[in-house]
């Protein structure tokens, strides 16, 4: 598995398995399947409600802990100096681990600066190896970067062919913050798997549209965490290191963004209200 170096010196797989919106009852089997076909990065979050199932899968898999890279996230109601440590310890307990590889502030709300101070302490204590953020837009990330001594190692944001986030990518490269894509397949929306440009490129390389999208992101040095319940699709998604897109392919995919589509706009008031209400 190809890895990418974070700005704190730690390395992570460039491709992993995400468990967002997977029923806790199905999560253990899915994660066991993912680990069995070669995934070593597993991405979960407190708000997903399936950390315990991820932990059970890790234990059942028999994969050595030092081969795994586990990410979880701090939800809005606990993004504060007072609540962050207890929330982290609860996630650690549910996962059944002695440390977390990557811990993220899940949303750009509440007391992110206070929570960050706590996360820095957890990092010093060795309870977490790397810390970062999620859904921070370029202005927010830049402010956060320059006003904290410990820099975010990673920023996880929505990114797919309809929303390529080239501006986000440029900002993160300039800051030395690794970019990670969520919803790499746009959650299957906007008819992405019938897009003619992607279809033609997939046919050219004898690959699936999903593989082309993942390869497009990986070649931009963006880490990816696709979700699927199918073991066959897991194998398909991880099999993207035996081909490369050429410059023309990359240019053609970039034109898809002329038809923009966004799943979650964090600057939209209704979106913010929805996310904040989830914390209650």
Residue frames relative to the residue before (quaternion, step in Angstrom):
aa qw qx qy qz dx dy dz
X 1.0000 0.0000 0.0000 0.0000 0.00 0.00 0.00
X 0.4405 -0.6828 0.5200 0.2632 3.56 -0.90 0.94
X 0.1763 -0.7855 0.5859 0.0924 3.57 -1.01 0.81
X 0.2244 -0.7391 0.6155 0.1566 3.52 -1.34 0.26
X 0.3910 -0.7316 0.5136 0.2192 3.57 -0.97 0.87
X 0.3179 -0.7345 0.5714 0.1816 3.56 -0.90 0.98
X 0.6466 -0.5686 0.3503 0.3687 3.58 -1.21 0.41
X 0.6467 0.4886 -0.3291 0.4844 3.59 1.28 -0.09
X 0.6354 -0.5600 0.3143 0.4289 3.58 1.29 0.17
X 0.5793 0.5719 -0.3849 0.4349 3.59 1.23 -0.25
X 0.2877 -0.7483 0.5734 0.1689 3.56 -1.21 0.53
X 0.0765 -0.7854 0.6130 0.0375 3.55 -1.15 0.66
X 0.5696 -0.5588 0.4539 0.3966 3.60 -1.16 0.45
X 0.4556 -0.6912 0.4837 0.2841 3.58 -1.00 0.76
X 0.7614 0.2398 -0.1460 0.5844 3.58 1.26 -0.35
X 0.0418 0.8077 -0.5845 0.0641 3.56 -0.88 0.98
X 0.4993 -0.6337 0.5079 0.3019 3.52 -1.35 -0.22
X 0.1915 -0.8000 0.5635 0.0764 3.56 -0.78 1.09
X 0.2456 -0.8016 0.5338 0.1101 3.58 -1.03 0.78
X 0.2737 0.7657 -0.5301 0.2405 3.59 1.17 0.51
X 0.8538 0.1089 -0.1298 0.4922 3.56 -1.01 0.98
X 0.4892 0.5965 -0.4830 0.4142 3.60 1.10 0.55
X 0.5017 -0.6584 0.4763 0.2967 3.56 -0.81 1.04
X 0.5503 -0.6308 0.4302 0.3380 3.60 -0.88 0.89
X 0.6303 0.5477 -0.3334 0.4376 3.60 1.09 -0.66
X 0.7243 0.4029 -0.2310 0.5096 3.58 1.19 -0.53
X 0.5172 0.7053 -0.3928 0.2841 3.56 1.20 -0.50
X 0.6532 0.5321 -0.3470 0.4120 3.60 0.79 -0.91
X 0.6769 0.4815 -0.3018 0.4679 3.59 0.84 -0.94
X 0.6460 0.5309 -0.3247 0.4421 3.58 0.93 -0.86
X 0.6851 0.4710 -0.2882 0.4751 3.57 0.89 -0.92
X 0.6093 0.5336 -0.3487 0.4716 3.59 1.04 -0.71
X 0.6441 0.5123 -0.3142 0.4731 3.58 0.98 -0.85
X 0.6561 0.5215 -0.3096 0.4491 3.56 0.92 -0.93
X 0.6693 0.4894 -0.2980 0.4730 3.57 0.92 -0.88
X 0.6532 0.5411 -0.3151 0.4257 3.57 1.02 -0.78
X 0.7225 0.4074 -0.2568 0.4960 3.61 1.11 -0.57
X 0.7379 -0.4795 0.2098 0.4261 3.57 1.26 0.19
X 0.4696 0.6551 -0.4676 0.3629 3.61 1.20 0.00
X 0.0938 -0.7969 0.5943 0.0535 3.55 -1.07 0.76
X 0.6484 0.4230 -0.3068 0.5537 3.58 1.33 -0.16
X 0.0132 -0.7769 0.6290 -0.0260 3.57 -0.76 1.11
X 0.1463 -0.8048 0.5741 0.0354 3.57 -0.79 1.09
X 0.0901 0.7745 -0.6190 0.0942 3.56 -0.75 1.12
X 0.1759 -0.7695 0.6010 0.1259 3.60 -1.29 -0.24
X 0.6359 -0.5414 0.3863 0.3916 3.56 -1.17 0.55
X 0.6873 0.5053 -0.2892 0.4344 3.59 0.91 -0.94
X 0.5827 0.5959 -0.3807 0.4006 3.63 1.15 -0.41
X 0.3453 -0.7796 0.4638 0.2404 3.59 1.19 -0.46
X 0.6826 0.4907 -0.2928 0.4555 3.60 1.20 0.28
X 0.2793 0.7794 -0.5170 0.2176 3.61 1.15 0.47
X 0.6417 0.5308 -0.3338 0.4417 3.62 0.95 -0.82
X 0.6542 0.5062 -0.3068 0.4709 3.57 1.02 -0.82
X 0.6097 0.5268 -0.3456 0.4811 3.59 1.07 -0.70
X 0.6555 0.5206 -0.3044 0.4545 3.57 0.94 -0.89
X 0.6434 0.5192 -0.3138 0.4668 3.57 1.00 -0.84
X 0.6495 0.5181 -0.3102 0.4621 3.58 1.01 -0.81
X 0.6283 0.5328 -0.3275 0.4627 3.57 1.00 -0.83
X 0.6711 0.5024 -0.2908 0.4611 3.56 0.92 -0.95
X 0.7002 0.4810 -0.2669 0.4550 3.58 0.92 -0.92
X 0.6172 0.6095 -0.3376 0.3655 3.57 1.11 -0.67
X 0.3180 -0.7619 0.5019 0.2578 3.55 1.06 -0.74
X 0.4453 0.6751 -0.4680 0.3563 3.60 1.26 0.12
X 0.5134 -0.6601 0.4533 0.3085 3.58 -0.86 0.95
X 0.5750 -0.6291 0.4030 0.3335 3.57 -0.95 0.90
X 0.6886 0.4977 -0.3025 0.4319 3.60 0.92 -0.81
X 0.6071 0.5280 -0.3605 0.4719 3.59 1.30 -0.04
X 0.6713 0.5195 -0.2778 0.4498 3.58 1.26 -0.38
X 0.1355 -0.7381 0.6536 0.0983 3.52 -1.32 0.50
X 0.0424 -0.8369 0.5438 -0.0447 3.55 -0.27 1.33
X 0.1211 -0.7845 0.6075 0.0277 3.54 -0.87 1.08
X 0.1083 0.7455 -0.6574 0.0153 3.54 -1.13 0.71
X 0.3424 -0.7804 0.5101 0.1159 3.54 -1.28 0.36
X 0.4462 -0.6803 0.5359 0.2257 3.51 -1.28 0.69
X 0.2965 -0.7898 0.5106 0.1662 3.60 -0.59 1.13
X 0.7624 -0.4631 0.2381 0.3842 3.52 -1.31 0.62
X 0.6874 0.5035 -0.3129 0.4197 3.60 0.79 -0.95
X 0.7422 0.3739 -0.2180 0.5117 3.59 1.19 -0.41
X 0.4651 0.6536 -0.4642 0.3756 3.58 1.25 0.23
X 0.5037 0.5996 -0.4599 0.4187 3.54 0.24 1.34
X 0.6442 -0.5203 0.3938 0.3989 3.54 -1.26 0.36
X 0.6980 0.4979 -0.2773 0.4336 3.58 0.99 -0.81
X 0.7969 0.3670 -0.1605 0.4523 3.59 0.96 -0.83
X 0.5293 0.6982 -0.3956 0.2754 3.58 1.14 -0.58
X 0.6862 0.4962 -0.3167 0.4275 3.61 0.80 -0.90
X 0.6592 0.5039 -0.3168 0.4595 3.59 0.89 -0.87
X 0.6441 0.5172 -0.3177 0.4655 3.57 1.02 -0.81
X 0.6383 0.5194 -0.3234 0.4670 3.56 1.00 -0.82
X 0.6752 0.4985 -0.3023 0.4519 3.58 0.84 -0.95
X 0.6177 0.5331 -0.3420 0.4662 3.59 1.10 -0.65
X 0.6473 0.5010 -0.3130 0.4816 3.59 0.99 -0.81
X 0.6340 0.5377 -0.3195 0.4547 3.56 0.97 -0.87
X 0.6575 0.5124 -0.2950 0.4670 3.56 0.99 -0.91
X 0.6682 0.5055 -0.3019 0.4548 3.59 0.88 -0.94
X 0.6874 0.4707 -0.2714 0.4819 3.56 1.04 -0.78
X 0.3469 -0.7692 0.4732 0.2532 3.56 1.24 -0.36
X 0.5170 0.6529 -0.3925 0.3904 3.56 1.15 0.64
X 0.4838 -0.6497 0.5015 0.3038 3.55 -1.29 0.32
X 0.7876 0.0142 -0.0195 0.6157 3.56 1.25 -0.36
X 0.3453 -0.6905 0.5940 0.2261 3.55 -1.34 0.37
X 0.4572 -0.6959 0.4793 0.2773 3.58 -0.97 0.79
X 0.8031 -0.0073 0.0415 0.5944 3.58 0.98 -0.85
X 0.0565 -0.7892 0.6115 -0.0069 3.56 -0.77 1.09
X 0.1196 -0.8335 0.5394 0.0069 3.56 -0.71 1.13
X 0.4117 -0.5949 0.6185 0.3066 3.52 -1.28 0.53
X 0.3794 -0.8093 0.4035 0.1957 3.55 -0.33 1.29
X 0.8078 0.0836 -0.0093 0.5834 3.58 1.02 -0.79
X 0.5116 -0.6854 0.4314 0.2871 3.63 -1.08 0.67
X 0.5026 0.6415 -0.4184 0.4010 3.56 0.91 0.96
X 0.7616 0.3620 -0.2883 0.4537 3.54 -1.41 0.17
X 0.7452 -0.4160 0.2972 0.4282 3.58 -1.25 -0.41
X 0.0777 -0.8458 0.5270 0.0289 3.58 0.44 1.20
X 0.6378 0.5282 -0.3396 0.4460 3.60 1.06 -0.66
X 0.6540 0.5015 -0.3129 0.4721 3.58 0.98 -0.79
X 0.6476 0.5126 -0.3082 0.4722 3.56 0.99 -0.88
X 0.6351 0.5494 -0.3279 0.4328 3.58 1.01 -0.81
X 0.6128 0.5458 -0.3485 0.4529 3.58 1.01 -0.75
X 0.6514 0.5004 -0.3038 0.4826 3.57 1.01 -0.84
X 0.6596 0.5134 -0.3074 0.4548 3.58 0.93 -0.86
X 0.6112 0.5345 -0.3434 0.4721 3.57 1.09 -0.65
X 0.6373 0.5156 -0.3185 0.4760 3.58 1.05 -0.77
X 0.6402 0.5217 -0.3165 0.4667 3.58 1.00 -0.84
X 0.6303 0.5252 -0.3204 0.4735 3.56 1.09 -0.75
X 0.6496 0.5144 -0.3135 0.4639 3.60 0.95 -0.84
X 0.6833 0.4850 -0.2721 0.4731 3.55 1.10 -0.76
X 0.4943 -0.6826 0.4132 0.3449 3.59 1.25 -0.18
X 0.4623 0.6855 -0.4460 0.3426 3.58 1.25 0.22
X 0.7565 0.1125 -0.0992 0.6366 3.55 1.30 -0.34
X 0.4213 -0.7326 0.4842 0.2265 3.56 -0.96 0.90
X 0.7994 0.0282 0.0258 0.5996 3.58 0.94 -0.92
X 0.1524 -0.7826 0.5981 0.0814 3.56 -1.15 0.64
X 0.0579 0.8057 -0.5848 0.0740 3.52 -1.12 0.72
X 0.4696 -0.6608 0.5190 0.2710 3.53 -1.31 -0.32
X 0.2044 -0.7577 0.6057 0.1312 3.54 -1.33 0.16
X 0.8469 0.1486 -0.1411 0.4907 3.55 -1.05 0.86
X 0.4074 0.6726 -0.5036 0.3579 3.59 1.10 0.68
X 0.3246 -0.7492 0.5474 0.1836 3.59 -0.66 1.12
X 0.7392 -0.4680 0.2366 0.4226 3.63 -1.14 0.49
X 0.6750 0.4840 -0.3166 0.4581 3.62 0.89 -0.83
X 0.6608 0.5010 -0.2964 0.4737 3.58 0.95 -0.91
X 0.6624 0.5055 -0.3082 0.4591 3.57 0.93 -0.88
X 0.6512 0.5198 -0.3180 0.4523 3.59 0.93 -0.87
X 0.6434 0.5094 -0.3125 0.4785 3.59 0.96 -0.87
X 0.6718 0.5034 -0.2893 0.4600 3.56 0.90 -0.98
X 0.6423 0.5452 -0.3125 0.4387 3.58 0.99 -0.89
X 0.7630 0.4029 -0.2193 0.4555 3.58 0.73 -1.03
X 0.7236 0.4129 -0.2543 0.4911 3.59 1.21 -0.25
X 0.6717 0.3855 -0.3209 0.5452 3.55 1.21 0.58
X 0.4911 -0.6711 0.4702 0.2955 3.56 -0.93 0.90
X 0.7166 0.3325 -0.2101 0.5760 3.57 0.99 -0.87
X 0.2972 -0.7952 0.5100 0.1384 3.57 -0.60 1.16
X 0.5514 -0.5835 0.4648 0.3734 3.61 -1.09 0.60
X 0.3839 -0.7290 0.5194 0.2268 3.58 -0.89 0.92
X 0.8136 0.0600 0.0389 0.5770 3.57 1.09 -0.74
X 0.1149 -0.7526 0.6428 0.0848 3.54 -1.25 0.56
X 0.1880 -0.7932 0.5745 0.0743 3.58 -0.60 1.19
X 0.0743 0.8157 -0.5623 0.1138 3.57 -0.61 1.17
X 0.6038 -0.5234 0.4475 0.4015 3.54 -1.29 0.34
X 0.1972 0.7739 -0.5791 0.1640 3.57 -0.79 1.01
X 0.2229 0.7452 -0.5946 0.2036 3.56 -0.76 1.10
X 0.7405 -0.4382 0.2417 0.4485 3.65 -1.15 0.20
X 0.6669 0.4789 -0.3132 0.4773 3.61 1.10 -0.53
X 0.7646 0.1765 -0.0897 0.6134 3.56 1.28 -0.37
X 0.0690 -0.8818 0.4656 0.0306 3.60 0.54 1.18
X 0.2621 -0.8175 0.4824 0.1741 3.57 1.25 -0.33
X 0.1276 0.8177 -0.5500 0.1120 3.60 0.88 0.85
X 0.6269 0.5278 -0.3401 0.4613 3.59 1.11 -0.64
X 0.6202 0.5227 -0.3326 0.4811 3.58 1.05 -0.76
X 0.6472 0.5414 -0.3078 0.4395 3.55 0.94 -0.99
X 0.6642 0.5076 -0.3067 0.4552 3.58 0.89 -0.93
X 0.6536 0.5123 -0.3135 0.4605 3.58 0.93 -0.90
X 0.6976 0.4799 -0.2859 0.4488 3.58 0.83 -0.95
X 0.6303 0.5136 -0.3408 0.4720 3.59 1.04 -0.68
X 0.6460 0.5215 -0.3194 0.4568 3.58 0.98 -0.80
X 0.7181 0.4257 -0.2383 0.4963 3.57 1.08 -0.75
X 0.4334 -0.6992 0.4658 0.3261 3.59 1.18 -0.37
X 0.4739 0.6422 -0.4466 0.4044 3.57 1.18 0.63
X 0.4194 -0.7126 0.5011 0.2554 3.59 -0.77 1.00
X 0.2886 -0.7482 0.5765 0.1570 3.56 -1.02 0.87
X 0.0623 -0.7801 0.6220 0.0239 3.55 -1.01 0.87
X 0.3309 -0.7621 0.5328 0.1607 3.54 -0.98 0.92
X 0.0660 -0.7180 0.6862 0.0959 3.51 -1.11 0.78
X 0.7931 0.2154 -0.2220 0.5246 3.57 -1.17 0.67
X 0.0690 0.8408 -0.5311 0.0786 3.57 0.92 0.92
X 0.7336 0.3609 -0.2106 0.5360 3.59 1.16 -0.62
X 0.4870 -0.6818 0.4132 0.3566 3.60 1.27 0.41
X 0.5420 -0.6392 0.3663 0.4043 3.56 1.24 0.65
X 0.6501 -0.5482 0.3008 0.4318 3.57 1.17 0.65
X 0.5190 0.6680 -0.3965 0.3566 3.56 1.29 0.01
X 0.7808 0.3489 -0.2602 0.4482 3.53 -1.39 0.07
X 0.5374 -0.6722 0.3705 0.3492 3.56 1.24 0.67
X 0.1406 0.8574 -0.4862 0.0929 3.56 1.12 0.73
X 0.7093 0.4676 -0.2760 0.4496 3.60 1.00 -0.76
X 0.6767 0.4013 -0.3064 0.5358 3.55 1.32 0.25
X 0.3597 0.7438 -0.4906 0.2770 3.57 1.24 0.28
X 0.4748 -0.7225 0.4279 0.2638 3.58 -0.67 1.11
X 0.6284 0.5319 -0.3444 0.4512 3.60 0.98 -0.77
X 0.6863 0.4713 -0.2796 0.4782 3.56 0.88 -0.95
X 0.6111 0.5569 -0.3432 0.4457 3.58 1.05 -0.76
X 0.6869 0.4915 -0.2852 0.4531 3.58 0.86 -0.96
X 0.6601 0.4905 -0.3118 0.4758 3.58 0.97 -0.80
X 0.6290 0.5336 -0.3297 0.4591 3.58 1.01 -0.79
X 0.6532 0.5087 -0.3070 0.4694 3.57 0.95 -0.89
X 0.6244 0.5646 -0.3244 0.4313 3.57 0.98 -0.84
X 0.7754 0.3324 -0.1640 0.5112 3.58 0.97 -0.89
X 0.3874 -0.7263 0.4710 0.3172 3.57 1.32 -0.03
X 0.5097 0.6004 -0.4268 0.4446 3.53 0.98 0.99
X 0.5542 -0.5864 0.4591 0.3718 3.57 -1.27 0.16
X 0.6495 -0.4946 0.3945 0.4217 3.56 -1.28 0.28
X 0.6243 0.5421 -0.3414 0.4470 3.59 0.98 -0.80
X 0.6644 0.5006 -0.3060 0.4630 3.58 0.93 -0.85
X 0.6289 0.5298 -0.3335 0.4611 3.59 1.02 -0.75
X 0.6569 0.5092 -0.3146 0.4585 3.59 0.92 -0.88
X 0.6668 0.4936 -0.3067 0.4665 3.58 0.88 -0.91
X 0.6506 0.5129 -0.3173 0.4616 3.57 0.97 -0.83
X 0.6123 0.5607 -0.3311 0.4484 3.59 1.06 -0.80
X 0.6844 0.4654 -0.2765 0.4885 3.56 0.96 -0.85
X 0.6627 0.5194 -0.3095 0.4420 3.59 0.85 -0.94
X 0.6622 0.4978 -0.3143 0.4636 3.59 0.98 -0.76
X 0.6375 0.4661 -0.3255 0.5200 3.58 1.28 -0.25
X 0.4407 -0.7055 0.4258 0.3559 3.60 1.36 0.08
X 0.4135 0.6497 -0.4987 0.3979 3.53 1.07 0.92
X 0.3504 -0.7420 0.5288 0.2171 3.59 -0.74 1.00
X 0.2045 -0.8073 0.5514 0.0487 3.55 -1.08 0.79
X 0.1039 -0.7991 0.5917 0.0236 3.57 -1.11 0.72
X 0.0060 0.8471 -0.5313 0.0093 3.63 0.64 1.04
X 0.2692 -0.7500 0.5876 0.1405 3.53 -1.20 0.72
X 0.1754 0.7335 -0.6515 0.0823 3.51 -1.20 0.69
X 0.4090 -0.6954 0.5292 0.2628 3.57 -1.19 0.52
X 0.6349 0.5601 -0.3032 0.4373 3.55 1.29 -0.36
X 0.4412 -0.6925 0.5054 0.2653 3.58 -0.80 0.99
X 0.6120 0.5519 -0.3405 0.4527 3.57 1.08 -0.72
X 0.6752 0.4709 -0.2907 0.4876 3.59 0.97 -0.84
X 0.5740 0.5695 -0.3791 0.4500 3.59 1.10 -0.63
X 0.6668 0.4970 -0.2893 0.4740 3.55 0.93 -0.96
X 0.6321 0.5325 -0.3222 0.4615 3.57 1.02 -0.82
X 0.6966 0.4993 -0.2785 0.4335 3.56 0.85 -1.00
X 0.6946 0.4654 -0.2818 0.4706 3.58 1.07 -0.67
X 0.6398 0.5363 -0.3129 0.4529 3.58 1.28 -0.33
X 0.3984 0.7267 -0.4615 0.3166 3.57 0.65 1.13
X 0.5810 0.6068 -0.3644 0.4018 3.57 1.23 0.29
X 0.6177 0.5462 -0.3416 0.4511 3.57 1.28 0.24
X 0.7466 0.2510 -0.2165 0.5768 3.59 1.21 0.41
X 0.1856 -0.7740 0.5944 0.1147 3.56 -1.27 0.30
X 0.4252 -0.6662 0.5524 0.2649 3.53 -1.15 0.70
X 0.3588 -0.7236 0.5403 0.2362 3.58 -0.99 0.75
X 0.7270 -0.4471 0.2819 0.4383 3.62 -1.22 0.28
X 0.6333 0.5307 -0.3374 0.4510 3.59 1.03 -0.74
X 0.6138 0.5411 -0.3376 0.4653 3.59 1.04 -0.79
X 0.6711 0.5089 -0.2926 0.4528 3.55 0.88 -1.00
X 0.6523 0.5140 -0.3065 0.4651 3.58 1.01 -0.83
X 0.6559 0.5135 -0.3125 0.4565 3.58 0.97 -0.83
X 0.6509 0.5058 -0.3224 0.4654 3.59 0.94 -0.83
X 0.6137 0.5660 -0.3451 0.4289 3.58 1.05 -0.72
X 0.6373 0.5452 -0.3375 0.4275 3.61 1.09 -0.60
X 0.5194 0.6475 -0.4141 0.3733 3.61 1.21 -0.38
X 0.6180 0.5819 -0.3378 0.4067 3.57 1.12 -0.65
X 0.4755 0.6496 -0.4519 0.3844 3.59 1.24 -0.01
X 0.6919 0.3375 -0.2436 0.5900 3.54 1.34 -0.23
X 0.1049 -0.8687 0.4795 0.0657 3.60 0.57 1.16
X 0.0180 0.7702 -0.6361 0.0430 3.52 -1.17 0.71
X 0.0239 -0.8068 0.5899 -0.0218 3.58 -0.75 1.03
X 0.3841 -0.7319 0.5227 0.2090 3.54 -0.94 0.94
X 0.8210 0.0163 0.0521 0.5684 3.57 0.86 -0.95
X 0.1092 -0.7983 0.5920 0.0190 3.56 -0.43 1.26
X 0.2755 -0.8166 0.4878 0.1393 3.57 -0.27 1.25
X 0.6306 0.5035 -0.3465 0.4783 3.57 1.28 0.00
X 0.5366 0.6026 -0.4022 0.4326 3.54 1.32 0.03
X 0.5082 -0.6855 0.4299 0.2950 3.58 -0.76 1.04
X 0.6648 0.5047 -0.3127 0.4533 3.60 0.90 -0.87
X 0.6210 0.5270 -0.3344 0.4741 3.58 1.09 -0.73
X 0.6532 0.5157 -0.3080 0.4609 3.55 0.92 -0.93
X 0.6566 0.5092 -0.3088 0.4628 3.58 0.92 -0.89
X 0.6306 0.5386 -0.3229 0.4560 3.59 1.00 -0.84
X 0.6967 0.4704 -0.2754 0.4664 3.57 0.83 -1.00
X 0.6559 0.5085 -0.3113 0.4629 3.58 0.98 -0.81
X 0.6461 0.5137 -0.3207 0.4645 3.59 1.05 -0.70
X 0.5833 0.5768 -0.3707 0.4355 3.61 1.16 -0.53
X 0.6347 0.5568 -0.3196 0.4301 3.54 1.19 -0.59
X 0.6103 0.5887 -0.3495 0.3985 3.58 1.19 -0.41
